[in-house]
């Protein structure tokens, strides 16, 4: 590759305070160290619009239209166009025009697409280097929603999964490299697309300097009677809603039979009505959005992630491990991290195992402390962001001889 880079993302990659933004943020920073970068993304909130100042600092040029299309309207548009709802929801004429004009006026040698719904912005006649970061196999996720659900919503999810599967296959066939967050996700996409040569894993990293337990004081409420269990995440995201409901209604009652003062704290923005209704249930408190999750992690006796549906690498798990906390997770939530079970991470395969693990950690504080220490050691040694992104220049073809596919 020679020339500049166009980076397309479905959300503005600032601030890095949720799973997709954390990954896109660090990828964008790494790209900006390689070549001048132009950023096209979409904003959803006033806070997103305020993040424009960060784009000005890192991007040569940028475009960030406000995404305001109501979901029902996006759904109708998707039905008429026989496309996934997420395509219609993230379509912007302004952004599309900006991309076309940019490619005509600047020497762009590579396009990096972050998230599959942004593939629609790559012109059909683009001949330069193309990297597509799908992160997760979203089609499989919607298929799982459809199988687990019922009624009209299940039908919508089944349709979304089917259409996304076709789009993932198209993108994988077209891209020079298709990236997934874990080898398990990469293998899943290979199986579903019959593409093998250009699909690979690019794992998530962790900012170990930011998530350093030595620099953060625990949230005061967590220093009172406990033990205290903490879940962090976007609380209008269906797998997270299911996970905290499972913890509050299925796991906590059994834990409190032995540990009557045990408390469960749900920390994250956008709690749904279902999540808010858990406040006060079996020692559960719904905290909602906080300016910084680190004090909650620092004070947790155990950070829990009992997700029944999870794709890729869970940033919430990496953050807790970096904070040297004991972490108890489902097998799905542990996927892609490759930590040693019961040495760096407690993996519980059912509710009974969760209960037994939480009770054991409460009864054996030295073992709990050791689990947290080994967790931080693991992420420090193997999962820093620079280590995860070191291969980006090669994937972009930097310093390679021009090929037939070059612009």
C-alpha atoms as one frame of an Amber mdcrd trajectory, in Angstrom:
protein
   0.000   0.000   0.000   1.025   3.551  -0.688  -1.047   6.623   0.031  -3.579
   7.450   2.696  -6.146   5.409   4.628  -9.923   5.763   4.811 -11.349   4.458
   8.091 -15.103   3.779   8.210 -16.870   2.973  11.482 -20.523   2.706  12.450
 -19.934   4.765  15.605 -17.500   7.546  16.422 -14.487   5.849  18.061 -14.357
   8.319  20.956 -14.454   8.034  23.880 -13.362   4.385  24.197 -15.998   3.552
  26.801 -17.871   0.577  25.286 -16.826  -2.614  23.556 -16.999  -1.595  19.897
 -15.624   1.888  20.530 -12.673   0.510  22.476 -11.600  -1.672  19.562 -12.235
   0.935  16.860 -10.456   3.600  18.938  -7.236   1.608  19.232  -7.347   0.447
  15.615  -7.767   4.064  14.462  -4.813   5.212  16.569  -2.657   2.467  15.088
  -3.705   3.375  11.530  -2.880   7.032  12.137   0.675   5.989  13.045   1.002
   4.258   9.656  -0.311   6.912   7.244  -2.602   9.966   7.093  -6.113   8.769
   7.897  -9.559  10.035   6.930 -12.457   9.056   9.200 -16.066   8.495   8.218
 -18.421   7.522  11.031 -21.884   8.156  12.449 -23.012   9.941  15.592 -26.032
   9.073  17.705 -25.977  11.455  20.679 -24.899  14.954  21.679 -21.915  13.338
  23.413 -20.941  11.709  20.121 -21.093  15.081  18.363 -18.889  16.561  21.072
 -16.290  13.895  20.278 -15.622  15.700  16.985 -12.731  17.483  18.689 -10.908
  14.141  18.981 -11.419  13.468  15.275  -9.876  16.836  14.488  -6.771  15.825
  16.423  -6.223  12.462  14.726  -7.801  12.666  11.251  -6.642  14.530   8.166
 -10.326  14.937   7.269 -13.485  13.510   8.719 -17.246  13.263   8.248 -19.676
  12.421  11.044 -23.363  12.794  10.168 -25.941  12.389  12.899 -27.784   9.047
  12.716 -31.413   9.963  13.335 -33.459   7.490  11.304 -36.102   5.889  13.582
 -35.763   2.124  13.834 -39.301   1.432  12.512 -38.499   3.526   9.422 -35.211
   1.652   8.977 -37.146  -1.598   9.245 -39.604  -0.590   6.539 -36.760   0.545
   4.282 -34.954  -2.740   4.859 -38.059  -4.732   3.924 -38.511  -2.780   0.698
 -34.841  -3.182  -0.251 -34.544  -6.825   0.929 -31.554  -5.924   3.094 -30.604
  -6.211   6.785 -32.209  -3.642   9.086 -28.758  -2.623  10.306 -27.869  -1.542
   6.743 -30.825   0.805   6.529 -30.249   2.068  10.069 -26.638   3.057   9.325
 -27.139   4.447   5.809 -26.328   8.122   5.297 -26.408   9.941   1.966 -24.105
  12.602   3.389 -21.489  10.052   4.398 -21.786   8.192   1.105 -21.232  11.403
  -0.879 -18.259  12.311   1.326 -16.627   8.932   0.725 -17.039   9.212  -3.032
 -15.629  12.738  -3.126 -12.720  11.778  -0.864 -11.703   8.857  -3.062 -11.836
  11.071  -6.129  -9.789  13.897  -4.603  -7.200  12.177  -2.353  -4.639   9.442
  -2.899  -6.253   6.780  -0.738  -4.443   3.465  -0.916  -6.475   1.474   1.597
  -9.916   1.369   3.160 -10.389  -0.084   6.638 -14.034  -0.942   7.336 -14.988
  -1.384  10.973 -18.231  -3.396  11.337 -20.068  -5.104   8.509 -22.851  -2.556
   8.038 -20.224  -0.038   6.867 -19.255  -2.224   3.898 -22.072  -0.557   1.959
 -19.924   2.608   1.721 -17.116   0.935  -0.250 -17.676   1.728  -3.965 -18.150
  -1.283  -6.216 -15.270  -0.152  -8.392 -12.764   0.236  -5.540  -9.474  -1.451
  -6.519  -7.216  -0.551  -3.605  -6.432  -2.482  -0.442  -9.543  -3.401   1.566
  -9.545  -4.605   5.179 -12.853  -5.402   6.817 -13.107  -5.883  10.575 -16.373
  -7.707  11.219 -15.375  -8.116  14.887 -18.006 -10.824  15.445 -20.063 -13.052
  13.172 -23.222 -11.009  13.673 -25.335 -13.338  11.553 -24.751 -16.174  14.022
 -25.741 -13.895  16.877 -29.074 -13.006  15.267 -29.687 -16.652  14.437 -29.230
 -17.430  18.133 -31.650 -14.634  19.069 -34.207 -16.053  16.648 -33.873 -19.577
  17.982 -34.190 -18.420  21.583 -37.041 -15.978  20.961 -40.657 -16.196  19.915
 -43.276 -14.242  18.014 -42.609 -11.448  15.511 -39.268 -10.459  17.049 -37.908
 -13.969  16.530 -38.934 -13.825  12.865 -37.180 -10.466  12.483 -34.017 -11.863
  14.057 -34.069 -14.937  11.815 -34.410 -12.691   8.754 -31.592 -10.427   9.948
 -29.331 -13.427  10.509 -30.025 -14.837   7.049 -29.351 -11.549   5.237 -26.279
 -10.730   7.308 -24.844 -14.170   6.529 -25.047 -13.390   2.806 -23.425  -9.977
   3.316 -20.627 -11.445   5.438 -19.887 -13.920   2.645 -19.828 -11.104   0.069
 -17.474  -8.977   2.153 -15.164 -11.869   2.954 -14.886 -12.695  -0.732 -14.136
  -9.109  -1.670 -11.711  -8.056   1.088  -7.966  -8.547   1.006  -8.265  -9.481
   4.689 -11.308 -10.042   6.887 -10.690  -9.678  10.600 -12.518 -11.228  13.553
 -11.973 -10.707  17.256 -10.974 -14.304  18.006  -9.804 -17.436  16.239 -13.107
 -19.094  17.147 -15.027 -16.325  15.355 -12.637 -16.523  12.397 -13.153 -20.276
  12.096 -16.910 -19.819  12.338 -16.852 -17.334   9.459 -14.674 -19.671   7.383
 -17.227 -22.431   7.874 -20.153 -20.189   6.970 -18.581 -18.557   3.895 -16.250
 -21.236   2.457 -13.535 -18.564   2.438 -10.289 -19.699   4.051  -7.294 -17.764
   2.779  -8.093 -14.208   3.854  -9.910 -14.603   7.190  -7.897 -14.219  10.380
  -8.188 -13.202  14.006  -7.163  -9.815  15.371  -7.764 -10.117  19.090  -8.798
  -7.299  21.388  -6.196  -5.840  23.687  -6.390  -3.976  26.959  -4.931  -0.680
  28.151  -3.155  -2.028  31.228  -1.901   1.411  32.254  -5.446   2.767  32.382
  -6.850  -0.326  34.077  -4.278  -0.445  36.864  -5.610  -1.358  40.321  -2.796
   0.601  41.937  -4.158   3.894  40.591  -7.877   3.568  41.397  -9.686   3.732
  44.731 -12.643   1.363  45.198 -16.190   2.691  45.014 -17.069   3.418  48.676
 -20.325   1.432  48.664 -18.293  -1.677  47.865 -16.254  -1.349  51.052 -19.346
  -2.113  53.174 -20.748  -5.527  54.049 -20.689  -7.991  51.178 -19.426  -9.828
  49.249 -20.056  -7.564  46.280 -20.472  -8.877  42.748 -20.276  -6.454  39.818
 -21.380  -6.643  36.192 -20.410  -3.871  33.751 -21.746  -3.326  30.255 -24.185
  -1.607  27.931 -27.481  -2.362  29.638 -29.818  -2.117  26.658 -27.882  -4.880
  24.880 -29.942  -8.084  24.887 -27.181 -10.538  25.952 -26.251  -8.244  28.860
 -29.898  -7.922  29.901 -30.218 -11.703  29.907 -26.956 -12.097  31.854 -27.900
  -9.747  34.697 -31.399 -11.225  34.875 -29.832 -14.658  35.206 -27.488 -13.430
  37.923 -30.168 -11.616  39.914 -32.954 -14.176  39.628 -31.201 -17.547  39.282
 -27.750 -17.283  40.870 -28.091 -14.715  43.659 -30.911 -16.507  45.554 -28.694
 -19.574  45.973 -25.634 -17.510  46.907 -27.622 -15.617  49.556 -28.721 -18.847
  51.212 -25.145 -19.022  52.502 -23.994 -15.392  52.168 -27.017 -13.406  53.307
 -25.301 -10.023  52.840 -24.148 -10.725  49.267 -24.946  -7.909  46.845 -25.005
  -7.671  43.048 -24.393  -4.346  41.276 -25.330  -3.682  37.646 -23.157  -0.886
  36.251 -23.677   0.488  32.755 -25.528   2.985  30.630 -29.022   2.611  29.204
 -30.633   0.086  31.574 -33.901  -1.133  30.085 -37.152  -1.332  32.021 -36.473
  -5.049  32.522 -33.073  -4.268  34.026 -34.405  -1.459  36.221 -37.048  -3.831
  37.596 -34.237  -5.940  39.096 -33.346  -3.208  41.595 -33.868  -4.610  45.082
 -34.303  -8.204  43.882 -32.105 -10.651  45.785 -29.604  -8.006  46.828 -29.416
  -6.429  43.383 -28.787  -2.719  42.815 -29.079  -1.112  39.390 -26.442   1.626
  39.314 -26.793   2.680  35.695 -24.270   4.866  33.920 -21.192   6.004  35.837
 -18.399   8.349  34.709 -15.781   5.651  35.301 -16.290   1.905  35.797 -12.833
   1.363  37.292 -13.757   2.157  40.922 -16.568  -0.397  40.654 -14.171  -2.974
  39.300 -11.550  -2.106  41.907 -13.988  -2.653  44.771 -15.676  -5.811  43.486
 -15.071  -9.030  45.362 -15.825 -10.823  42.096 -16.661  -9.458  38.647 -19.247
 -11.684  36.972 -20.201 -12.252  33.334 -22.821 -15.042  33.154 -23.574 -14.432
  29.465 -25.543 -17.115  27.659 -24.997 -15.486  24.261 -21.592 -13.909  23.654
 -19.507 -13.430  20.534 -15.798 -12.747  20.375 -13.746 -11.277  23.204 -15.555
  -9.545  26.054 -13.858  -6.245  26.920 -15.639  -6.225  30.259 -13.792  -9.421
  31.175 -10.395  -8.098  30.073 -10.917  -4.872  32.028 -11.757  -6.775  35.204
  -8.757  -9.070  34.753  -6.468  -6.068  34.229  -7.804  -4.641  37.506  -6.621
  -7.849  39.233 -10.116  -8.887  40.202 -11.337 -12.467  40.434 -13.605 -12.972
  37.432 -16.353 -15.608  37.126 -17.687 -16.101  33.612 -19.714 -18.420  31.429
 -17.862 -20.421  28.749 -19.175 -18.062  26.048 -17.866 -15.009  27.906 -14.439
 -16.660  28.205 -14.238 -17.358  24.474 -11.227 -15.882  22.719  -9.318 -14.929
  25.871  -7.368 -18.196  26.248  -6.841 -17.768  29.975  -6.227 -20.838  32.128
  -9.407 -21.972  33.886  -9.309 -21.744  37.679  -5.838 -20.170  37.458  -6.509
 -16.849  35.702 -10.279 -17.048  35.245 -13.126 -18.969  36.875 -15.335 -20.547
  34.187 -18.767 -21.745  35.363 -20.744 -23.915  32.969 -24.117 -23.679  34.704
 -25.847 -21.891  37.567 -24.760 -24.463  40.127 -21.139 -23.990  39.116 -21.513
 -20.211  39.405 -22.917 -20.553  42.909 -20.213 -23.007  43.977 -17.472 -20.819
  42.537 -18.718 -17.638  44.182 -19.070 -19.368  47.545 -15.574 -20.841  47.294
 -14.029 -17.459  46.461 -15.815 -15.914  49.460 -14.591 -18.678  51.761 -11.029
 -18.704  50.415  -9.854 -15.062  50.203  -6.242 -16.040  49.483  -7.378 -18.096
  46.486  -9.522 -15.193  45.276  -6.599 -12.790  45.597  -4.325 -15.181  43.723
  -6.885 -15.562  40.923  -6.964 -11.793  40.473  -3.197 -11.454  40.524  -2.775
 -14.160  37.910  -5.476 -12.513  35.782  -3.621  -9.195  35.657  -0.311 -10.940
  34.977  -1.928 -12.749  32.044  -3.265  -9.629  30.340  -0.056  -7.672  30.977
   2.040 -10.347  29.296  -0.190 -11.321  26.393  -2.935  -8.795  25.612  -1.605
  -5.235  25.341  -3.022  -3.245  22.420   0.389  -2.642  20.754   0.998  -6.395
  20.713  -2.450  -7.100  19.257  -2.103  -4.511  16.470   1.544  -5.057  15.549
   0.577  -6.854  12.327  -1.538  -4.013  10.897   1.199  -2.562   8.640   1.726
  -5.945   6.991  -2.013  -6.449   6.518  -2.197  -3.049   4.852   0.658  -3.968
   2.534   2.922  -1.185   3.764   6.285  -1.258   1.956   5.106  -4.070  -0.318
   5.688  -3.926  -4.054   2.565  -2.776  -5.939   0.274  -5.641  -6.852  -2.448
  -6.109  -9.446  -4.937  -5.179  -6.746  -3.256  -1.896  -5.899  -4.821   1.415
  -6.670
